[in-house]
Amino acid sequence: EVRLVESGGGLVQPGGSLRLSCAASGFTFSNSAMSWVRRAPGKGLERVSAIDSGGGSTYYANSVKGRFTISRDVAKNTLYLQMNNLKPEATNMYYCAANTRYRVSWYRLLIQAQYNSWGQGTQVTVSS
C-alpha cells in the first residue's frame, strides 16, 4: 500500500521557519521524483517545489524561490521542505505528491501534474 504522510505544519509568525516532512512507503522512493504542492481553501493546487529521484535537480515556484529548500533522505524514505522567512500568503495545506506507478521526471511530475499519489496534507498557518 502506497502511503505518503506529511507532518511538520503548524502556526508560525511571519518571518519564521518550519520544516515539513513526508514519510513515504509502499513504493521505491529512491526511484521517484517527489514534489510539494499546496492548496488554499476554495482555490486550486499550486506548485511549490520538486526534486528528481537522485536529488540533484530541483524546482521552485517563483513565490518561494530563495526561501524554501526541498531535499530527500533516501535512507529514511522521507522528503523535506524547509521553509524560511515565511509570509502570510504561505498559509495553505501542503501535500507531497508522487507518481508511484511510473518513473517520471520532476518536470512531468509537478509541471505536468503527473502525480497519482498524495498524502493527507499538513496545515501551515503564517500569522501574527
C-alpha positions, 0 to 999 in steps of 0.5 A: 500500500502506497502511503505518503504522510506529511507532518511538520505544519503548524502556526508560525509568525511571519518571518519564521521557519518550519520544516515539513516532512513526508514519510513515504512507503509502499513504493521505491522512493529512491526511484521517484521524483517527489514534489510539494504542492499546496492548496488554499481553501476554495482555490486550486493546487499550486506548485511549490517545489520538486526534486528528481529521484537522485536529488540533484535537480530541483524546482521552485515556484517563483513565490518561494524561490530563495526561501524554501529548500526541498531535499530527500533522505533516501535512507529514511524514505522521507522528503523535506521542505524547509521553509524560511522567512515565511509570509502570510500568503504561505498559509495553505495545506501542503501535500507531497505528491508522487507518481508511484506507478511510473518513473517520471521526471520532476518536470512531468511530475509537478509541471505536468501534474503527473502525480497519482499519489498524495498524502493527507496534507499538513496545515501551515498557518503564517500569522501574527 
